[in-house]
Amino acid sequence: MVSLLMELRVPPHVVQAIARHADVKITLKVYAHANLDAMREALGKLDGRLS
């Protein structure tokens, strides 16, 4: 569930509260896996700015 929330771009502090993690660093360290589609999208946005 937490991974899916992160993938859906729910803000980390909200995911932290839902998962009842004591610290957002735990949420980010364990569950914030950059997936290939997200990386492509991010690079596409960057490319649009640099062109």
N, C-alpha and C positions, 0 to 999 in steps of 0.2 A: 504494500500500500504506500509506504513512504517513498519508494523509488518512483512509483507512478505519479505521486503528487509532485515530486521534483521534476519529472519529465514534463508534466503539464504546466510547469513554470509557476507553481504556487510559491509565493515568497518563502524563503527558508525559515523566517521567524514564525510563520504560520504553520509550516510543516513541523517545526520544533514543538510548538504547542500541541498539535494534534498527536504527535508521537510521544509527548510527555518527556522529551529529553531535557536534562538539566541545563544543557548549554548548546547553543546553536552550532558550535564547533563540532560537536559529536554528529549532529545531523549532516553537516556539510562533509565531514571527513568520511563518514560511512556510506552515505547515500547519494552524494552529488557526483555521480559518474557521468562524465561528458560523453554523450553518445555521438556517433558519427553524423547523424542528421543535424544535431544541434551545432556541431562544429562546422559543418558545411554552411548552415544558415548564418552563423556568426561571421565566417569568412566572406560570405556573399555580401553581407551588410558592409563589411570593411572594404571590400573591393569596390562597392558602389561609391563609397566616400573618397577613395583614392583615385578613381578614374576621372 
